[in-house]
């Protein structure tokens, strides 16, 4: 049990570091923030799927705080909280897949929905931030539609990239470092 806690802490730190490095590899950068990266959310999603929602939320929130420290975009304190610890923290919802990825049949049914839930949580937080704090960018367009289109455009691509890679690497990761909780 003690070794599993140590493994979880070390893995969490490594995944935050790896996600941070991947976040600097931007394939496409949006004009008012947001980008398509080299699967920067992948390590956070894998951690959540391996360790569960609670631990996933914790590691994802810490990742969000680090993202703000490294690439801050400050408009107001509430915007920072919504766009960083809350938005990135919700990636930990992917942990609902914990315990359901042991066979190919269950893996195909759980990876996309759990990744989708985590990224949907993040997208909702960014959409709310867009509507509340950045509505002027919508111009004459409805701020809700603008924010959904803007944030959904890059998050959908990130979801597809991340889900495909997780499906491909899940079995080798589980075989190399099994989790026993």
C-alpha positions as CSV (number, residue, x, y, z in Angstrom):
1,X,0.0,0.0,0.0
2,X,2.8,2.4,0.9
3,X,4.6,1.7,-2.4
4,X,1.3,2.4,-4.3
5,X,1.0,5.8,-2.7
6,X,4.6,6.6,-3.6
7,X,4.0,5.3,-7.1
8,X,0.9,7.6,-7.4
9,X,2.8,10.7,-6.2
10,X,5.7,10.1,-8.5
11,X,3.5,9.3,-11.4
12,X,1.4,12.4,-10.8
13,X,4.5,14.6,-10.8
14,X,5.9,13.0,-13.9
15,X,2.6,13.4,-15.7
16,X,2.3,17.1,-14.8
17,X,5.9,17.6,-16.0
18,X,5.3,15.7,-19.3
19,X,2.0,17.5,-19.9
20,X,3.8,20.8,-19.3
21,X,6.5,20.0,-21.8
22,X,3.9,18.9,-24.4
23,X,1.9,22.1,-23.8
24,X,4.8,24.1,-25.3
25,X,4.6,22.2,-28.5
26,X,1.8,24.1,-30.2
27,X,0.5,22.9,-33.5
28,X,-1.9,25.8,-33.8
29,X,-2.5,28.8,-31.5
30,X,-5.8,30.6,-31.3
31,X,-5.8,34.4,-31.4
32,X,-7.3,35.0,-27.9
33,X,-5.8,32.0,-26.1
34,X,-6.2,28.3,-26.5
35,X,-4.2,26.0,-28.8
36,X,-3.9,22.6,-30.3
37,X,-0.9,21.0,-28.8
38,X,1.1,17.8,-29.1
39,X,-1.5,16.0,-26.9
40,X,-0.6,18.0,-23.8
41,X,-3.7,16.7,-21.9
42,X,-2.7,13.1,-22.6
43,X,-0.6,12.5,-19.5
44,X,-3.2,14.1,-17.2
45,X,-6.0,11.9,-18.7
46,X,-3.9,8.8,-18.4
47,X,-3.2,9.6,-14.8
48,X,-6.9,10.1,-14.0
49,X,-7.9,6.9,-15.8
50,X,-5.3,5.0,-13.8
51,X,-5.9,6.5,-10.4
52,X,-9.5,7.7,-10.4
53,X,-11.5,10.9,-10.4
54,X,-10.4,12.2,-7.0
55,X,-6.7,11.9,-7.6
56,X,-7.2,12.9,-11.2
57,X,-8.9,16.1,-10.2
58,X,-6.1,16.9,-7.8
59,X,-3.3,16.4,-10.4
60,X,-5.2,18.1,-13.1
61,X,-5.8,21.2,-10.9
62,X,-2.2,21.4,-10.0
63,X,-1.4,21.2,-13.7
64,X,-3.8,24.1,-14.3
65,X,-2.1,26.2,-11.7
66,X,1.3,25.5,-13.3
67,X,-0.1,26.4,-16.7
68,X,-1.1,29.8,-15.3
69,X,2.3,30.3,-13.7
70,X,4.1,29.5,-17.0
71,X,1.7,31.2,-19.5
72,X,-0.5,33.5,-17.6
73,X,-3.5,35.3,-19.2
74,X,-4.9,37.6,-16.5
75,X,-8.1,39.5,-16.9
76,X,-9.6,39.2,-13.4
77,X,-9.1,36.9,-10.4
78,X,-12.3,35.0,-11.2
79,X,-11.3,34.6,-14.8
80,X,-8.0,33.1,-13.7
81,X,-9.7,30.7,-11.4
82,X,-12.2,29.6,-14.0
83,X,-9.7,29.3,-16.9
84,X,-6.9,27.5,-15.0
85,X,-7.5,25.5,-11.8
86,X,-11.2,24.8,-12.6
87,X,-10.9,24.3,-16.3
88,X,-7.8,22.1,-16.3
89,X,-8.9,20.5,-13.0
90,X,-12.0,19.1,-14.7
91,X,-9.8,17.0,-16.9
92,X,-9.6,14.7,-13.9
93,X,-13.2,13.6,-14.6
94,X,-11.7,11.2,-17.1
95,X,-11.0,9.1,-14.0
96,X,-14.5,7.6,-14.3
97,X,-12.9,5.1,-16.6
98,X,-10.8,3.7,-13.7
99,X,-11.3,0.0,-13.5
100,X,-13.1,-0.3,-16.8
101,X,-10.2,-0.5,-19.2
102,X,-9.0,-4.0,-18.6
103,X,-10.3,-5.7,-21.8
104,X,-10.4,-4.5,-25.4
105,X,-14.2,-4.6,-25.4
106,X,-14.5,-2.3,-22.4
107,X,-11.6,-0.2,-23.4
108,X,-13.2,0.9,-26.7
109,X,-16.4,1.7,-24.8
110,X,-14.7,3.8,-22.0
111,X,-11.8,5.8,-23.5
112,X,-13.7,8.2,-25.7
113,X,-16.6,8.9,-23.2
114,X,-14.2,9.4,-20.3
115,X,-11.8,11.6,-22.3
116,X,-14.9,13.4,-23.6
117,X,-16.2,14.0,-20.1
118,X,-12.9,15.5,-18.9
119,X,-12.6,17.7,-21.9
120,X,-16.3,18.7,-21.8
121,X,-15.7,19.9,-18.3
122,X,-12.7,21.9,-19.3
123,X,-14.6,23.3,-22.4
124,X,-17.6,24.3,-20.2
125,X,-15.3,26.3,-17.9
126,X,-13.7,28.1,-20.8
127,X,-17.0,28.8,-22.5
128,X,-18.3,30.3,-19.2
129,X,-15.1,32.4,-19.0
130,X,-15.6,33.5,-22.6
131,X,-19.2,34.6,-22.0
132,X,-18.5,36.3,-18.8
133,X,-15.1,38.0,-19.4
134,X,-14.5,38.0,-23.2
135,X,-17.9,38.6,-24.7
136,X,-16.6,41.7,-26.6
137,X,-14.7,39.4,-29.0
138,X,-18.1,38.0,-30.2
139,X,-19.0,41.3,-31.8
140,X,-22.5,41.2,-33.1
141,X,-22.7,37.4,-32.6
142,X,-24.3,35.8,-29.6
143,X,-21.6,35.5,-26.9
144,X,-22.6,32.0,-26.0
145,X,-22.4,30.7,-29.6
146,X,-19.1,32.5,-30.2
147,X,-17.6,31.1,-27.0
148,X,-18.8,27.6,-27.8
149,X,-17.5,27.7,-31.3
150,X,-14.2,29.3,-30.3
151,X,-13.4,26.9,-27.4
152,X,-15.0,23.9,-29.0
153,X,-12.9,24.2,-32.1
154,X,-9.6,23.5,-30.5
155,X,-10.9,21.2,-27.7
156,X,-12.6,18.9,-30.2
157,X,-9.3,18.4,-32.1
158,X,-7.5,17.8,-28.7
159,X,-10.2,15.2,-27.8
160,X,-9.6,13.3,-31.0
161,X,-5.8,13.3,-30.7
162,X,-5.8,12.4,-27.1
163,X,-8.4,9.6,-27.4
164,X,-6.5,7.9,-30.3
165,X,-3.2,8.0,-28.5
166,X,-4.6,6.8,-25.2
167,X,-6.2,3.8,-26.9
168,X,-2.9,3.0,-28.6
169,X,-0.7,3.3,-25.4
170,X,-3.0,2.1,-22.7
171,X,-2.1,-1.6,-22.7
172,X,1.7,-1.1,-22.7
173,X,1.4,1.4,-19.9
174,X,-0.7,-0.9,-17.8
175,X,1.6,-3.8,-18.4
176,X,4.7,-1.8,-17.6
177,X,3.4,-0.1,-14.4
178,X,0.2,-1.8,-13.0
179,X,-1.9,0.1,-10.5
180,X,-3.2,-1.8,-7.5
181,X,-5.6,0.3,-5.4
